[in-house]
Amino acid sequence: MPPAAVSFLPAASETVTITRDLPGRIDAMRTAEIRARVSGILLKKTFAEGADVTAGDVLFQIDPAPLQAAHDSATANLARAEASAKQAKNQVSRLRELVAVNAVSKQDADNSESAVTIAAADVLAAKAALATAELNLSYATVTAPISGRIGKAQVTEGALVGQGDATRLAVIQQLDPIYFDFTQSSADLLSLKKAGSDQSKVTLLLENGSDYAHPGRILFAEASVDETTGMVSLRAEFPNPTHDLLPGMFARARVIQAVQENAVTIPQRALTRGIGGVGSIMIIDDTDHAQVRLVQTGAVVGDKWVVTSGLKAGERIMMEGHLKAKPGAPVVPELFVSAKDTNQH
């Protein structure tokens, strides 16, 4: 039989980026629960559910009438206290003049001095009560504490809110930027730190398998390792200008673990796995004979294996003709050309 015609590719030596896909969940950057801070009847809501709101926007209006009445009463009490304080001061002035001519007793003058002190304290208490009434009246108009997307209203108009507890009215979530929380083994975290800050960028793979358009960056890792799993919690931040990412969504983060220079790589299709997962390839030696070579592989990079031992860069790896070529038999080698390369030419 004539020598078998086979095709080959030389084992490449290149710089490869080792990545790891890690599952996790999307989380809002900030979440604010809108609650009723005073009791009363809810008159109206002034937002569209599911819309974006800005900090300071009016969201709900609680009936202000009882609160306005309490405010007016506190205003009147302050006026009364200030009038009483003024009267007490005038009384002290008159008694001081009479004491000088022994027209009144010293005891009456001392009592008058005490009355001034008490009246001043009453003014302070009335001012504090008025400030509280003003604050409660302002709480009747419920505004957004942060900018973000607001969900559905938890109560409807006419409901009694804030009676006994701070009734939750709605929830606002800030969605741009947005967080992605995931876990990684402590060993891989060490590799990530060794990779350097330039490699701390992360890409996101969505549930439908597509890549998220905007790259993110790792913000921090927890200061402790979970003793039961050996995992560390990490958080990444991603821009989310069109709000495609929503809290609770499942996704995978593609994190760069290391950058390996002068790595020997081979196409995945050239490798065969045997019993126990041992990898083997067929190579063409310097005398154009086919040989079987056992190799050890590391990470997968795209459509290639990174070979950690058993192969040198430049050695010819058989791509086609395996069935015709026998180990130790001569072959007629030619450079492998993929269908993609053929179409490009």
TORKOL-4160 file (C-alpha; in steps of 0.2 Angstrom, whole numbers, padded with zeros to 4 digits, m for minus):
345
<pt num="1" X="0000" Y="0000" Z="0000"/>
<pt num="2" X="0006" Y="0017" Z="m0004"/>
<pt num="3" X="0009" Y="0029" Z="0011"/>
<pt num="4" X="m0007" Y="0038" Z="0017"/>
<pt num="5" X="m0010" Y="0056" Z="0013"/>
<pt num="6" X="m0013" Y="0066" Z="0028"/>
<pt num="7" X="m0014" Y="0084" Z="0033"/>
<pt num="8" X="m0006" Y="0092" Z="0048"/>
<pt num="9" X="m0005" Y="0109" Z="0058"/>
<pt num="10" X="0011" Y="0113" Z="0068"/>
<pt num="11" X="0008" Y="0115" Z="0086"/>
<pt num="12" X="0007" Y="0134" Z="0090"/>
<pt num="13" X="0016" Y="0144" Z="0103"/>
<pt num="14" X="0006" Y="0159" Z="0108"/>
<pt num="15" X="0001" Y="0170" Z="0123"/>
<pt num="16" X="m0016" Y="0164" Z="0129"/>
<pt num="17" X="m0028" Y="0171" Z="0141"/>
<pt num="18" X="m0035" Y="0158" Z="0154"/>
<pt num="19" X="m0053" Y="0162" Z="0159"/>
<pt num="20" X="m0066" Y="0154" Z="0170"/>
<pt num="21" X="m0085" Y="0155" Z="0169"/>
<pt num="22" X="m0093" Y="0158" Z="0186"/>
<pt num="23" X="m0112" Y="0158" Z="0189"/>
<pt num="24" X="m0121" Y="0172" Z="0199"/>
<pt num="25" X="m0135" Y="0184" Z="0201"/>
<pt num="26" X="m0138" Y="0202" Z="0196"/>
<pt num="27" X="m0142" Y="0213" Z="0210"/>
<pt num="28" X="m0147" Y="0231" Z="0211"/>
<pt num="29" X="m0134" Y="0244" Z="0216"/>
<pt num="30" X="m0146" Y="0252" Z="0228"/>
<pt num="31" X="m0163" Y="0247" Z="0234"/>
<pt num="32" X="m0174" Y="0259" Z="0244"/>
<pt num="33" X="m0191" Y="0254" Z="0252"/>
<pt num="34" X="m0203" Y="0268" Z="0252"/>
<pt num="35" X="m0213" Y="0268" Z="0269"/>
<pt num="36" X="m0226" Y="0279" Z="0277"/>
<pt num="37" X="m0217" Y="0289" Z="0291"/>
<pt num="38" X="m0234" Y="0296" Z="0297"/>
<pt num="39" X="m0251" Y="0288" Z="0299"/>
<pt num="40" X="m0265" Y="0293" Z="0289"/>
<pt num="41" X="m0276" Y="0290" Z="0274"/>
<pt num="42" X="m0267" Y="0288" Z="0257"/>
<pt num="43" X="m0275" Y="0300" Z="0245"/>
<pt num="44" X="m0266" Y="0297" Z="0229"/>
<pt num="45" X="m0251" Y="0290" Z="0220"/>
<pt num="46" X="m0242" Y="0301" Z="0208"/>
<pt num="47" X="m0231" Y="0289" Z="0198"/>
<pt num="48" X="m0232" Y="0276" Z="0184"/>
<pt num="49" X="m0228" Y="0258" Z="0191"/>
<pt num="50" X="m0212" Y="0252" Z="0183"/>
<pt num="51" X="m0206" Y="0269" Z="0177"/>
<pt num="52" X="m0190" Y="0278" Z="0181"/>
<pt num="53" X="m0191" Y="0291" Z="0195"/>
<pt num="54" X="m0179" Y="0304" Z="0200"/>
<pt num="55" X="m0174" Y="0308" Z="0218"/>
<pt num="56" X="m0186" Y="0320" Z="0225"/>
<pt num="57" X="m0200" Y="0316" Z="0214"/>
<pt num="58" X="m0217" Y="0315" Z="0223"/>
<pt num="59" X="m0224" Y="0297" Z="0224"/>
<pt num="60" X="m0238" Y="0297" Z="0236"/>
<pt num="61" X="m0249" Y="0310" Z="0246"/>
<pt num="62" X="m0255" Y="0306" Z="0263"/>
<pt num="63" X="m0270" Y="0316" Z="0270"/>
<pt num="64" X="m0262" Y="0331" Z="0277"/>
<pt num="65" X="m0277" Y="0338" Z="0286"/>
<pt num="66" X="m0274" Y="0330" Z="0304"/>
<pt num="67" X="m0256" Y="0334" Z="0302"/>
<pt num="68" X="m0259" Y="0352" Z="0297"/>
<pt num="69" X="m0271" Y="0354" Z="0312"/>
<pt num="70" X="m0257" Y="0347" Z="0324"/>
<pt num="71" X="m0245" Y="0360" Z="0316"/>
<pt num="72" X="m0257" Y="0374" Z="0318"/>
<pt num="73" X="m0259" Y="0369" Z="0337"/>
<pt num="74" X="m0240" Y="0368" Z="0339"/>
<pt num="75" X="m0239" Y="0386" Z="0331"/>
<pt num="76" X="m0252" Y="0392" Z="0344"/>
<pt num="77" X="m0243" Y="0384" Z="0358"/>
<pt num="78" X="m0227" Y="0392" Z="0354"/>
<pt num="79" X="m0235" Y="0409" Z="0353"/>
<pt num="80" X="m0243" Y="0407" Z="0370"/>
<pt num="81" X="m0227" Y="0401" Z="0377"/>
<pt num="82" X="m0217" Y="0416" Z="0370"/>
<pt num="83" X="m0231" Y="0428" Z="0377"/>
<pt num="84" X="m0229" Y="0420" Z="0394"/>
<pt num="85" X="m0211" Y="0421" Z="0393"/>
<pt num="86" X="m0212" Y="0440" Z="0389"/>
<pt num="87" X="m0224" Y="0443" Z="0403"/>
<pt num="88" X="m0213" Y="0434" Z="0415"/>
<pt num="89" X="m0198" Y="0445" Z="0410"/>
<pt num="90" X="m0209" Y="0461" Z="0413"/>
<pt num="91" X="m0214" Y="0455" Z="0430"/>
<pt num="92" X="m0196" Y="0452" Z="0435"/>
<pt num="93" X="m0191" Y="0469" Z="0430"/>
<pt num="94" X="m0205" Y="0477" Z="0440"/>
<pt num="95" X="m0201" Y="0467" Z="0455"/>
<pt num="96" X="m0183" Y="0471" Z="0455"/>
<pt num="97" X="m0188" Y="0490" Z="0456"/>
<pt num="98" X="m0199" Y="0486" Z="0471"/>
<pt num="99" X="m0186" Y="0476" Z="0480"/>
<pt num="100" X="m0175" Y="0490" Z="0479"/>
<pt num="101" X="m0187" Y="0501" Z="0489"/>
<pt num="102" X="m0192" Y="0486" Z="0500"/>
<pt num="103" X="m0210" Y="0486" Z="0493"/>
<pt num="104" X="m0210" Y="0467" Z="0490"/>
<pt num="105" X="m0201" Y="0453" Z="0499"/>
<pt num="106" X="m0185" Y="0445" Z="0492"/>
<pt num="107" X="m0195" Y="0428" Z="0491"/>
<pt num="108" X="m0207" Y="0436" Z="0478"/>
<pt num="109" X="m0193" Y="0442" Z="0468"/>
<pt num="110" X="m0184" Y="0425" Z="0468"/>
<pt num="111" X="m0200" Y="0416" Z="0463"/>
<pt num="112" X="m0202" Y="0428" Z="0448"/>
<pt num="113" X="m0184" Y="0424" Z="0443"/>
<pt num="114" X="m0189" Y="0406" Z="0443"/>
<pt num="115" X="m0204" Y="0409" Z="0433"/>
<pt num="116" X="m0194" Y="0417" Z="0419"/>
<pt num="117" X="m0183" Y="0401" Z="0418"/>
<pt num="118" X="m0198" Y="0390" Z="0417"/>
<pt num="119" X="m0206" Y="0401" Z="0404"/>
<pt num="120" X="m0190" Y="0400" Z="0393"/>
<pt num="121" X="m0190" Y="0381" Z="0395"/>
<pt num="122" X="m0208" Y="0381" Z="0389"/>
<pt num="123" X="m0203" Y="0391" Z="0374"/>
<pt num="124" X="m0190" Y="0378" Z="0369"/>
<pt num="125" X="m0202" Y="0364" Z="0372"/>
<pt num="126" X="m0215" Y="0373" Z="0361"/>
<pt num="127" X="m0202" Y="0376" Z="0347"/>
<pt num="128" X="m0197" Y="0357" Z="0347"/>
<pt num="129" X="m0216" Y="0352" Z="0346"/>
<pt num="130" X="m0218" Y="0364" Z="0331"/>
<pt num="131" X="m0202" Y="0357" Z="0323"/>
<pt num="132" X="m0210" Y="0339" Z="0325"/>
<pt num="133" X="m0226" Y="0345" Z="0318"/>
<pt num="134" X="m0218" Y="0353" Z="0303"/>
<pt num="135" X="m0208" Y="0337" Z="0300"/>
<pt num="136" X="m0223" Y="0326" Z="0301"/>
<pt num="137" X="m0233" Y="0337" Z="0289"/>
<pt num="138" X="m0218" Y="0336" Z="0277"/>
<pt num="139" X="m0219" Y="0317" Z="0278"/>
<pt num="140" X="m0237" Y="0318" Z="0271"/>
<pt num="141" X="m0229" Y="0321" Z="0254"/>
<pt num="142" X="m0219" Y="0305" Z="0251"/>
<pt num="143" X="m0204" Y="0308" Z="0239"/>
<pt num="144" X="m0191" Y="0297" Z="0231"/>
<pt num="145" X="m0175" Y="0295" Z="0241"/>
<pt num="146" X="m0165" Y="0289" Z="0226"/>
<pt num="147" X="m0166" Y="0289" Z="0207"/>
<pt num="148" X="m0171" Y="0272" Z="0199"/>
<pt num="149" X="m0185" Y="0261" Z="0193"/>
<pt num="150" X="m0200" Y="0260" Z="0204"/>
<pt num="151" X="m0210" Y="0244" Z="0206"/>
<pt num="152" X="m0229" Y="0242" Z="0209"/>
<pt num="153" X="m0238" Y="0251" Z="0223"/>
<pt num="154" X="m0240" Y="0240" Z="0238"/>
<pt num="155" X="m0256" Y="0250" Z="0244"/>
<pt num="156" X="m0270" Y="0258" Z="0235"/>
<pt num="157" X="m0279" Y="0275" Z="0238"/>
<pt num="158" X="m0290" Y="0275" Z="0253"/>
<pt num="159" X="m0279" Y="0264" Z="0263"/>
<pt num="160" X="m0274" Y="0268" Z="0281"/>
<pt num="161" X="m0255" Y="0268" Z="0282"/>
<pt num="162" X="m0242" Y="0271" Z="0295"/>
<pt num="163" X="m0254" Y="0265" Z="0309"/>
<pt num="164" X="m0243" Y="0256" Z="0321"/>
<pt num="165" X="m0229" Y="0252" Z="0309"/>
<pt num="166" X="m0221" Y="0260" Z="0294"/>
<pt num="167" X="m0231" Y="0253" Z="0280"/>
<pt num="168" X="m0221" Y="0249" Z="0264"/>
<pt num="169" X="m0228" Y="0258" Z="0249"/>
<pt num="170" X="m0216" Y="0254" Z="0235"/>
<pt num="171" X="m0198" Y="0249" Z="0231"/>
<pt num="172" X="m0186" Y="0259" Z="0220"/>
<pt num="173" X="m0170" Y="0250" Z="0213"/>
<pt num="174" X="m0156" Y="0259" Z="0205"/>
<pt num="175" X="m0151" Y="0249" Z="0190"/>
<pt num="176" X="m0137" Y="0259" Z="0182"/>
<pt num="177" X="m0124" Y="0254" Z="0186"/>
<pt num="178" X="m0129" Y="0237" Z="0192"/>
<pt num="179" X="m0120" Y="0223" Z="0202"/>
<pt num="180" X="m0116" Y="0205" Z="0198"/>
<pt num="181" X="m0113" Y="0194" Z="0214"/>
<pt num="182" X="m0104" Y="0177" Z="0212"/>
<pt num="183" X="m0092" Y="0165" Z="0220"/>
<pt num="184" X="m0075" Y="0159" Z="0217"/>
<pt num="185" X="m0064" Y="0146" Z="0225"/>
<pt num="186" X="m0050" Y="0153" Z="0236"/>
<pt num="187" X="m0037" Y="0145" Z="0225"/>
<pt num="188" X="m0044" Y="0154" Z="0209"/>
<pt num="189" X="m0045" Y="0170" Z="0219"/>
<pt num="190" X="m0026" Y="0169" Z="0222"/>
<pt num="191" X="m0024" Y="0167" Z="0203"/>
<pt num="192" X="m0035" Y="0181" Z="0199"/>
<pt num="193" X="m0025" Y="0193" Z="0211"/>
<pt num="194" X="m0009" Y="0187" Z="0203"/>
<pt num="195" X="m0016" Y="0191" Z="0186"/>
<pt num="196" X="m0015" Y="0209" Z="0191"/>
<pt num="197" X="m0028" Y="0224" Z="0191"/>
<pt num="198" X="m0027" Y="0225" Z="0172"/>
<pt num="199" X="m0035" Y="0207" Z="0171"/>
<pt num="200" X="m0048" Y="0211" Z="0184"/>
<pt num="201" X="m0061" Y="0215" Z="0170"/>
<pt num="202" X="m0075" Y="0204" Z="0168"/>
<pt num="203" X="m0088" Y="0200" Z="0154"/>
<pt num="204" X="m0105" Y="0194" Z="0157"/>
<pt num="205" X="m0114" Y="0179" Z="0148"/>
<pt num="206" X="m0133" Y="0180" Z="0149"/>
<pt num="207" X="m0146" Y="0166" Z="0151"/>
<pt num="208" X="m0149" Y="0165" Z="0133"/>
<pt num="209" X="m0130" Y="0162" Z="0129"/>
<pt num="210" X="m0127" Y="0179" Z="0122"/>
<pt num="211" X="m0113" Y="0190" Z="0128"/>
<pt num="212" X="m0118" Y="0206" Z="0137"/>
<pt num="213" X="m0112" Y="0221" Z="0127"/>
<pt num="214" X="m0104" Y="0231" Z="0141"/>
<pt num="215" X="m0088" Y="0224" Z="0150"/>
<pt num="216" X="m0088" Y="0226" Z="0169"/>
<pt num="217" X="m0075" Y="0226" Z="0183"/>
<pt num="218" X="m0073" Y="0217" Z="0199"/>
<pt num="219" X="m0075" Y="0228" Z="0214"/>
<pt num="220" X="m0071" Y="0218" Z="0229"/>
<pt num="221" X="m0070" Y="0200" Z="0237"/>
<pt num="222" X="m0076" Y="0196" Z="0254"/>
<pt num="223" X="m0063" Y="0196" Z="0268"/>
<pt num="224" X="m0066" Y="0178" Z="0273"/>
<pt num="225" X="m0068" Y="0161" Z="0265"/>
<pt num="226" X="m0084" Y="0150" Z="0268"/>
<pt num="227" X="m0077" Y="0136" Z="0278"/>
<pt num="228" X="m0090" Y="0123" Z="0272"/>
<pt num="229" X="m0087" Y="0127" Z="0253"/>
<pt num="230" X="m0070" Y="0135" Z="0252"/>
<pt num="231" X="m0078" Y="0149" Z="0241"/>
<pt num="232" X="m0076" Y="0168" Z="0242"/>
<pt num="233" X="m0090" Y="0180" Z="0237"/>
<pt num="234" X="m0086" Y="0193" Z="0224"/>
<pt num="235" X="m0095" Y="0208" Z="0217"/>
<pt num="236" X="m0093" Y="0215" Z="0199"/>
<pt num="237" X="m0100" Y="0231" Z="0192"/>
<pt num="238" X="m0108" Y="0233" Z="0175"/>
<pt num="239" X="m0115" Y="0248" Z="0166"/>
<pt num="240" X="m0133" Y="0246" Z="0162"/>
<pt num="241" X="m0139" Y="0261" Z="0152"/>
<pt num="242" X="m0154" Y="0252" Z="0144"/>
<pt num="243" X="m0159" Y="0242" Z="0159"/>
<pt num="244" X="m0157" Y="0225" Z="0150"/>
<pt num="245" X="m0150" Y="0218" Z="0167"/>
<pt num="246" X="m0163" Y="0216" Z="0180"/>
<pt num="247" X="m0161" Y="0211" Z="0199"/>
<pt num="248" X="m0162" Y="0192" Z="0201"/>
<pt num="249" X="m0157" Y="0187" Z="0184"/>
<pt num="250" X="m0145" Y="0173" Z="0182"/>
<pt num="251" X="m0129" Y="0175" Z="0172"/>
<pt num="252" X="m0111" Y="0169" Z="0171"/>
<pt num="253" X="m0096" Y="0180" Z="0173"/>
<pt num="254" X="m0081" Y="0176" Z="0162"/>
<pt num="255" X="m0066" Y="0181" Z="0173"/>
<pt num="256" X="m0048" Y="0181" Z="0167"/>
<pt num="257" X="m0038" Y="0169" Z="0179"/>
<pt num="258" X="m0021" Y="0171" Z="0171"/>
<pt num="259" X="m0011" Y="0176" Z="0155"/>
<pt num="260" X="0001" Y="0162" Z="0150"/>
<pt num="261" X="0015" Y="0166" Z="0138"/>
<pt num="262" X="0023" Y="0154" Z="0126"/>
<pt num="263" X="0009" Y="0141" Z="0129"/>
<pt num="264" X="0009" Y="0126" Z="0117"/>
<pt num="265" X="m0009" Y="0125" Z="0109"/>
<pt num="266" X="m0017" Y="0112" Z="0098"/>
<pt num="267" X="m0035" Y="0111" Z="0090"/>
<pt num="268" X="m0047" Y="0102" Z="0101"/>
<pt num="269" X="m0052" Y="0091" Z="0086"/>
<pt num="270" X="m0034" Y="0084" Z="0085"/>
<pt num="271" X="m0035" Y="0077" Z="0103"/>
<pt num="272" X="m0043" Y="0060" Z="0107"/>
<pt num="273" X="m0047" Y="0055" Z="0125"/>
<pt num="274" X="m0044" Y="0037" Z="0130"/>
<pt num="275" X="m0048" Y="0027" Z="0146"/>
<pt num="276" X="m0046" Y="0037" Z="0162"/>
<pt num="277" X="m0046" Y="0053" Z="0152"/>
<pt num="278" X="m0029" Y="0051" Z="0145"/>
<pt num="279" X="m0026" Y="0063" Z="0130"/>
<pt num="280" X="m0017" Y="0057" Z="0114"/>
<pt num="281" X="m0014" Y="0064" Z="0097"/>
<pt num="282" X="m0005" Y="0058" Z="0081"/>
<pt num="283" X="0010" Y="0067" Z="0075"/>
<pt num="284" X="0021" Y="0066" Z="0060"/>
<pt num="285" X="0039" Y="0064" Z="0065"/>
<pt num="286" X="0054" Y="0071" Z="0056"/>
<pt num="287" X="0055" Y="0056" Z="0044"/>
<pt num="288" X="0037" Y="0058" Z="0039"/>
<pt num="289" X="0030" Y="0043" Z="0049"/>
<pt num="290" X="0015" Y="0043" Z="0060"/>
<pt num="291" X="0017" Y="0042" Z="0078"/>
<pt num="292" X="0005" Y="0042" Z="0093"/>
<pt num="293" X="0009" Y="0054" Z="0107"/>
<pt num="294" X="0002" Y="0055" Z="0124"/>
<pt num="295" X="m0001" Y="0073" Z="0130"/>
<pt num="296" X="m0007" Y="0082" Z="0146"/>
<pt num="297" X="m0019" Y="0096" Z="0143"/>
<pt num="298" X="m0024" Y="0111" Z="0154"/>
<pt num="299" X="m0037" Y="0124" Z="0150"/>
<pt num="300" X="m0047" Y="0126" Z="0135"/>
<pt num="301" X="m0045" Y="0143" Z="0125"/>
<pt num="302" X="m0058" Y="0145" Z="0112"/>
<pt num="303" X="m0057" Y="0129" Z="0100"/>
<pt num="304" X="m0039" Y="0125" Z="0107"/>
<pt num="305" X="m0032" Y="0115" Z="0121"/>
<pt num="306" X="m0017" Y="0121" Z="0130"/>
<pt num="307" X="m0004" Y="0107" Z="0131"/>
<pt num="308" X="0005" Y="0107" Z="0148"/>
<pt num="309" X="0017" Y="0092" Z="0143"/>
<pt num="310" X="0021" Y="0079" Z="0130"/>
<pt num="311" X="0022" Y="0091" Z="0115"/>
<pt num="312" X="0034" Y="0105" Z="0109"/>
<pt num="313" X="0029" Y="0120" Z="0098"/>
<pt num="314" X="0031" Y="0117" Z="0080"/>
<pt num="315" X="0029" Y="0098" Z="0080"/>
<pt num="316" X="0017" Y="0092" Z="0066"/>
<pt num="317" X="m0001" Y="0087" Z="0073"/>
<pt num="318" X="m0011" Y="0076" Z="0061"/>
<pt num="319" X="m0028" Y="0084" Z="0058"/>
<pt num="320" X="m0035" Y="0072" Z="0044"/>
<pt num="321" X="m0031" Y="0055" Z="0039"/>
<pt num="322" X="m0031" Y="0046" Z="0055"/>
<pt num="323" X="m0040" Y="0031" Z="0049"/>
<pt num="324" X="m0028" Y="0028" Z="0035"/>
<pt num="325" X="m0012" Y="0031" Z="0044"/>
<pt num="326" X="m0005" Y="0018" Z="0056"/>
<pt num="327" X="0007" Y="0022" Z="0070"/>
<pt num="328" X="0025" Y="0019" Z="0063"/>
<pt num="329" X="0019" Y="0019" Z="0045"/>
<pt num="330" X="0025" Y="0032" Z="0032"/>
<pt num="331" X="0013" Y="0046" Z="0027"/>
<pt num="332" X="0013" Y="0059" Z="0014"/>
<pt num="333" X="0010" Y="0075" Z="0024"/>
<pt num="334" X="0002" Y="0092" Z="0018"/>
<pt num="335" X="m0003" Y="0107" Z="0027"/>
<pt num="336" X="m0021" Y="0107" Z="0033"/>
<pt num="337" X="m0032" Y="0120" Z="0026"/>
<pt num="338" X="m0049" Y="0122" Z="0035"/>
<pt num="339" X="m0065" Y="0125" Z="0025"/>
<pt num="340" X="m0066" Y="0143" Z="0033"/>
<pt num="341" X="m0049" Y="0147" Z="0025"/>
<pt num="342" X="m0054" Y="0140" Z="0009"/>
<pt num="343" X="m0070" Y="0151" Z="0008"/>
<pt num="344" X="m0060" Y="0166" Z="0012"/>
<pt num="345" X="m0048" Y="0163" Z="m0003"/>
